[in-house]
Amino acid sequence: MPCVTPVEDDGLVCGKVKSWAEDKYKVIGYYDTLFSTGMKNKWDKRIYIDLYSGSGYSKDETTGEISLGSPLIALDVVDPFDKYIFCEENKKKLAALETRVKRHFPNANVAFVPGSCDDKVGDICKEIPKGSADNTVLSLCLVDPYDFGMKHRTLERLSRGHYIDFLVLLAAGMDANRNRDHYIDGDSQKLDEAYGNREWRDRLQAAGVRYKGFRAFAAKEFALSMEKLDFRPQGLERMRHMKVAENNMSLYYLALFSKNARAEEFWDKALTYTSAQRLLNFG
């Protein structure tokens, strides 16, 4: 089963992560494996997309241990995807990722897209093979930004004309809740852009959860925005709520959005397996 794989320091840039990132990567890696193997004989091509790819290596700020990041975890599954599309805005990180991909997986079919995924969404779409009755294509897209900075218009553009599932990190605790006053009362449009609307403020006022309950509200609003793109409804009970084990502080929700119940079956298995392993103090 997938796990976080330690690697040696190669001297190239590494993304710095907190200790709890290991648990996130285990959940993502397990789902990648279920998806890639489960869909292998059902679709002609399986495509993996990472919108915020990073450098391919992650360094624990506490222990200094270096391990594979999400792009290389996806490449390391038992039944690799037919094509990988990695987008990264930071030039040094992208260069390091290219070097590491070529070192670890020299035969993989990989497209590297430099720049912001929001600015380069057209280029990303061009890299996705065109599907047809004789050449069916299914994509899995990881959306793992540092904050609540994903944009609804980008996900809408990717979903248009493609069979695609999204695995999304919703930084409801470590960003949305922490900066709620700024997002609600300030001139920031971050949540407006994440949801694709401004009406969420009206629903927030009606719900009366400005302080207590805002984390859950933020996650549910994103799920609602995905429903408007015809993805299946997702309640909080089907998201992985990740917290810091030491103090139970809420960090984020990890959620799957698909138009097919089969993907949800895989997600349920991933949640069950990783929860049974007690990877983190989930709530």
C-alpha positions as CSV (number, residue, x, y, z in Angstrom):
1,M,0.0,0.0,0.0
2,P,1.2,3.5,-0.7
3,C,3.2,5.3,2.0
4,V,5.5,8.3,2.3
5,T,8.8,7.4,0.8
6,P,12.0,8.9,2.3
7,V,14.6,10.1,-0.2
8,E,18.1,11.5,0.0
9,D,18.8,15.2,-0.2
10,D,19.9,15.9,-3.8
11,G,20.7,19.6,-3.2
12,L,17.8,20.9,-5.2
13,V,15.0,23.1,-3.8
14,C,12.5,21.3,-1.6
15,G,9.0,22.4,-0.5
16,K,8.9,22.9,3.3
17,V,6.0,21.1,5.0
18,K,4.8,20.6,8.6
19,S,4.8,17.2,10.1
20,W,1.1,16.6,9.4
21,A,1.8,16.7,5.6
22,E,2.9,13.1,5.8
23,D,-0.6,12.0,6.7
24,K,-2.1,14.0,3.9
25,Y,0.3,12.4,1.4
26,K,-0.7,8.9,2.7
27,V,-4.4,9.6,2.0
28,I,-3.7,11.1,-1.4
29,G,-1.3,8.2,-2.3
30,Y,-3.8,5.6,-1.3
31,Y,-6.5,7.2,-3.3
32,D,-4.2,7.6,-6.3
33,T,-3.5,3.9,-6.2
34,L,-7.2,2.9,-6.0
35,F,-8.1,5.2,-8.8
36,S,-5.3,4.3,-11.2
37,T,-5.7,0.5,-10.7
38,G,-9.5,0.5,-10.6
39,M,-9.9,2.5,-13.8
40,K,-7.1,0.8,-15.7
41,N,-9.3,-1.5,-17.7
42,K,-12.3,0.7,-17.9
43,W,-10.8,3.7,-19.7
44,D,-8.4,3.9,-22.6
45,K,-6.3,6.6,-21.0
46,R,-6.0,7.8,-17.4
47,I,-4.6,11.3,-16.9
48,Y,-3.2,12.7,-13.6
49,I,-3.1,16.5,-13.2
50,D,-1.4,18.4,-10.3
51,L,-2.2,22.1,-10.4
52,Y,0.2,23.1,-7.6
53,S,2.9,20.5,-8.2
54,G,5.8,22.0,-6.2
55,S,9.3,20.6,-6.5
56,G,8.5,16.9,-6.2
57,Y,10.3,16.6,-2.8
58,S,9.0,17.7,0.6
59,K,11.1,18.5,3.6
60,D,9.7,18.2,7.1
61,E,10.5,21.5,9.0
62,T,10.8,19.6,12.3
63,T,12.7,16.5,11.5
64,G,14.5,17.6,8.3
65,E,13.4,14.3,6.6
66,I,12.8,14.5,2.9
67,S,10.2,12.5,1.1
68,L,8.3,12.3,-2.2
69,G,5.8,15.0,-2.8
70,S,2.4,14.6,-4.6
71,P,3.7,14.4,-8.2
72,L,6.2,11.6,-7.5
73,I,3.7,9.8,-5.3
74,A,1.3,9.7,-8.2
75,L,4.1,8.5,-10.5
76,D,5.0,5.7,-8.1
77,V,1.6,4.0,-8.1
78,V,1.4,0.3,-9.0
79,D,-0.4,1.0,-12.3
80,P,0.9,4.3,-13.5
81,F,-1.4,6.8,-15.2
82,D,-1.0,7.0,-19.0
83,K,0.0,10.7,-18.8
84,Y,0.9,13.2,-16.1
85,I,0.4,17.0,-16.3
86,F,2.3,19.0,-13.7
87,C,1.8,22.7,-13.3
88,E,4.0,24.9,-11.1
89,E,4.4,28.7,-10.9
90,N,7.8,28.8,-9.2
91,K,10.6,28.3,-11.8
92,K,13.1,26.8,-9.5
93,K,10.6,24.3,-8.1
94,L,9.5,23.3,-11.6
95,A,13.1,22.8,-12.7
96,A,13.8,20.6,-9.6
97,L,10.6,18.6,-10.4
98,E,11.6,18.0,-13.9
99,T,15.1,16.7,-12.8
100,R,13.5,14.4,-10.2
101,V,10.9,13.0,-12.5
102,K,13.6,12.2,-15.1
103,R,15.7,10.6,-12.4
104,H,13.1,8.5,-10.7
105,F,10.7,7.9,-13.7
106,P,12.6,8.4,-16.9
107,N,10.0,6.5,-19.0
108,A,6.9,8.3,-17.7
109,N,4.8,10.4,-20.1
110,V,4.9,13.8,-18.4
111,A,4.0,17.3,-19.5
112,F,5.3,20.2,-17.4
113,V,3.3,23.5,-17.5
114,P,5.2,26.5,-16.2
115,G,3.2,29.3,-14.5
116,S,0.1,29.7,-12.5
117,C,-2.6,27.1,-13.1
118,D,-5.2,29.9,-13.3
119,D,-3.2,31.7,-16.0
120,K,-2.2,28.5,-17.8
121,V,-5.5,26.5,-17.6
122,G,-5.8,26.7,-21.4
123,D,-2.3,25.1,-21.8
124,I,-3.3,22.4,-19.2
125,C,-6.4,21.6,-21.2
126,K,-4.4,21.3,-24.4
127,E,-2.3,18.6,-22.7
128,I,-5.3,16.5,-21.8
129,P,-5.9,14.0,-24.7
130,K,-9.1,14.4,-26.5
131,G,-11.6,11.7,-25.7
132,S,-13.9,9.8,-28.1
133,A,-15.9,6.7,-28.2
134,D,-12.9,4.8,-29.4
135,N,-10.4,6.6,-27.0
136,T,-12.0,7.2,-23.7
137,V,-10.1,9.6,-21.3
138,L,-10.5,10.0,-17.5
139,S,-8.6,12.5,-15.5
140,L,-7.8,12.9,-11.8
141,C,-6.8,16.4,-10.8
142,L,-5.2,17.2,-7.4
143,V,-5.9,20.7,-6.2
144,D,-3.6,21.3,-3.2
145,P,-2.9,25.0,-2.8
146,Y,-1.1,26.6,0.2
147,D,-4.3,28.4,1.2
148,F,-7.9,28.8,0.0
149,G,-6.6,30.3,-3.2
150,M,-8.1,27.9,-5.8
151,K,-10.3,29.6,-8.4
152,H,-13.7,28.3,-9.4
153,R,-13.3,29.5,-13.0
154,T,-10.2,27.3,-13.3
155,L,-11.9,24.2,-12.1
156,E,-14.9,25.0,-14.3
157,R,-12.7,25.4,-17.4
158,L,-11.0,22.0,-16.7
159,S,-14.3,20.2,-16.2
160,R,-15.7,21.6,-19.4
161,G,-15.6,18.9,-22.1
162,H,-13.5,16.5,-19.9
163,Y,-14.3,13.5,-17.7
164,I,-12.4,14.7,-14.6
165,D,-12.5,14.2,-10.9
166,F,-11.0,16.6,-8.4
167,L,-9.3,15.8,-5.1
168,V,-9.2,19.1,-3.3
169,L,-7.6,20.4,-0.1
170,L,-9.8,23.0,1.5
171,A,-7.7,25.2,3.9
172,A,-10.8,26.0,5.9
173,G,-8.9,26.0,9.2
174,M,-5.4,27.3,8.5
175,D,-6.6,30.0,6.1
176,A,-10.3,30.7,5.8
177,N,-11.1,30.6,9.5
178,R,-7.9,32.3,10.6
179,N,-8.5,35.2,8.2
180,R,-12.3,35.2,8.2
181,D,-12.7,38.9,9.2
182,H,-10.5,39.9,6.3
183,Y,-12.4,37.8,3.9
184,I,-15.8,38.7,5.2
185,D,-15.4,42.5,5.8
186,G,-12.3,43.4,3.8
187,D,-11.8,43.9,0.1
188,S,-10.3,40.4,-0.4
189,Q,-12.0,38.5,-3.3
190,K,-10.2,35.2,-2.4
191,L,-13.3,33.3,-1.3
192,D,-15.5,34.9,-4.0
193,E,-13.1,33.5,-6.6
194,A,-12.9,30.1,-4.9
195,Y,-16.7,29.8,-4.8
196,G,-17.4,31.6,-8.1
197,N,-20.0,33.9,-6.4
198,R,-20.4,36.6,-3.8
199,E,-23.7,35.4,-2.4
200,W,-22.0,33.2,0.1
201,R,-21.9,36.2,2.4
202,D,-25.7,36.3,2.4
203,R,-25.8,32.6,3.3
204,L,-23.2,33.2,6.0
205,Q,-25.3,35.9,7.6
206,A,-28.4,33.8,7.4
207,A,-26.6,30.9,9.0
208,G,-25.3,33.0,11.8
209,V,-21.9,31.3,11.9
210,R,-19.5,34.1,11.5
211,Y,-17.2,32.8,14.3
212,K,-18.2,29.4,15.6
213,G,-18.7,27.1,12.7
214,F,-17.1,29.2,9.9
215,R,-14.6,26.4,9.1
216,A,-17.4,24.0,8.3
217,F,-19.3,26.7,6.5
218,A,-16.3,27.5,4.2
219,A,-16.0,23.8,3.2
220,K,-19.7,23.3,2.6
221,E,-19.8,26.4,0.4
222,F,-17.0,25.0,-1.8
223,A,-18.9,21.8,-2.1
224,L,-22.0,23.7,-3.1
225,S,-20.0,25.5,-5.8
226,M,-18.9,22.2,-7.2
227,E,-22.5,21.0,-7.3
228,K,-23.2,23.9,-9.6
229,L,-20.7,22.3,-12.0
230,D,-22.8,19.1,-11.8
231,F,-20.5,17.2,-9.4
232,R,-22.1,15.0,-6.9
233,P,-23.0,16.5,-3.5
234,Q,-20.4,16.1,-0.8
235,G,-21.2,16.6,2.9
236,L,-18.7,17.2,5.6
237,E,-19.1,13.5,6.7
238,R,-17.5,12.4,3.5
239,M,-14.5,14.8,3.8
240,R,-11.4,14.0,5.8
241,H,-11.1,16.7,8.5
242,M,-7.4,16.9,9.3
243,K,-6.3,18.3,12.7
244,V,-3.1,18.7,14.7
245,A,-2.9,15.6,17.0
246,E,-1.3,17.5,19.8
247,N,-3.9,20.2,20.3
248,N,-6.8,19.2,18.0
249,M,-6.4,22.4,16.0
250,S,-8.3,22.2,12.7
251,L,-6.2,22.4,9.6
252,Y,-8.2,21.6,6.5
253,Y,-10.6,19.2,4.8
254,L,-9.6,16.9,2.0
255,A,-12.5,16.2,-0.3
256,L,-13.3,14.3,-3.5
257,F,-15.6,15.7,-6.2
258,S,-16.8,13.4,-9.0
259,K,-19.8,12.9,-11.2
260,N,-19.6,9.1,-10.8
261,A,-20.5,7.0,-7.7
262,R,-17.6,4.6,-8.5
263,A,-15.0,7.2,-7.6
264,E,-16.8,7.8,-4.3
265,E,-16.5,4.1,-3.6
266,F,-12.7,4.4,-4.0
267,W,-12.8,7.5,-1.8
268,D,-14.7,5.7,0.9
269,K,-12.1,2.9,0.9
270,A,-9.3,5.4,1.1
271,L,-10.9,7.1,4.1
272,T,-11.6,3.8,5.8
273,Y,-8.2,2.4,5.3
274,T,-6.3,5.5,6.4
275,S,-8.6,6.1,9.3
276,A,-8.1,2.5,10.5
277,Q,-4.3,3.0,10.4
278,R,-4.8,6.0,12.7
279,L,-2.5,8.2,10.6
280,L,-3.6,11.3,12.4
281,N,-6.1,12.3,15.1
282,F,-9.0,12.9,12.7
283,G,-12.2,14.5,13.8
